[in-house]
Amino acid sequence: MRVNTRHRSLAPEMMDDFCMEGELLIETLNKIAQINRTLGGNSITVKGVAALIKNIPADKEITIADIGCGNGDMLRQLADFGKKNNRQLQLIGVDANSATVTHARELSEQYPSIRYHCQDIMQPPFQASNYDIILCTLTLHHFKQEEIRKLMAMFRKQAKIGIVINDLHRSVLAYRLFQLICFVFRLNKMVKQDGQVSILRGFKKKELHHLSKELNIGRYSLQWKWAFRYQWIINNL
């Protein structure tokens, strides 16, 4: 089958259903976390946070919100990073699916610095909140282009220090390699379907540069990382 990556796909993902629950959801969340750890995807976000806080005193408490937190694996890895580097991190996971938030809480019981909120980020309760750093790890591609513009403009106002985006590079090679990963890891139907759609909803580098210009973002870095990710660090200081 020919794969067209010229434009971002508008196809929906099963994960976009905020009412979804049950064994399939939990299995999918855990598989996604496993793949991210295996391929080094989470480290892209951790290194982005490290870059933003390198000049901030170690004794200063930093509040970090992870948007679309999934099973909380990213936050647990950040908590470990904070402990290892003597950083005072207060970590908040935000997800619109209550079953996902419940699962994340259960997995994070041994991490007192992490708390979770079930919130739709398009609604006022979230929009009234402020943080030091906002993270989007494999979350931004779930939104349409106009929604992304609005979200990024909102995040810039909410995040005192900055924003770290870790999202997919839309390419034919990434799509084909993911198909191979599905075979090797024996992934379930939901992971396969959503994963392929996610790649087709991902980004080209020029699109993110263009968005940065549209939003008048002056201080940022945008780098390609393995495995087919873009690390987009926005400094608001």
BELTA-V207089 format. One record per run of one state. SS is the DSSP state (@ for helix, = for strand, . for the rest). FROM is the first residue (numbers start at 0). TO is the last residue. Records with the same first field share a line. If there is no record, write none. Layout:
BEGIN
SS=FROM-TO + FROM-TO
END
This chain:
BEGIN
.=0-12 + 16-21 + 38-39 + 53-60 + 67-71 + 84-87 + 95-96 + 107-112 + 118-122 + 127-129 + 137-138 + 142-143 + 169-170 + 185-187 + 200-201 + 203-203 + 214-218 + 225-227 + 235-236
@=13-15 + 22-37 + 40-52 + 72-83 + 97-106 + 123-126 + 139-141 + 144-157 + 171-184 + 188-199 + 204-213
==61-66 + 88-94 + 113-117 + 130-136 + 158-168 + 202-202 + 219-224 + 228-234
END
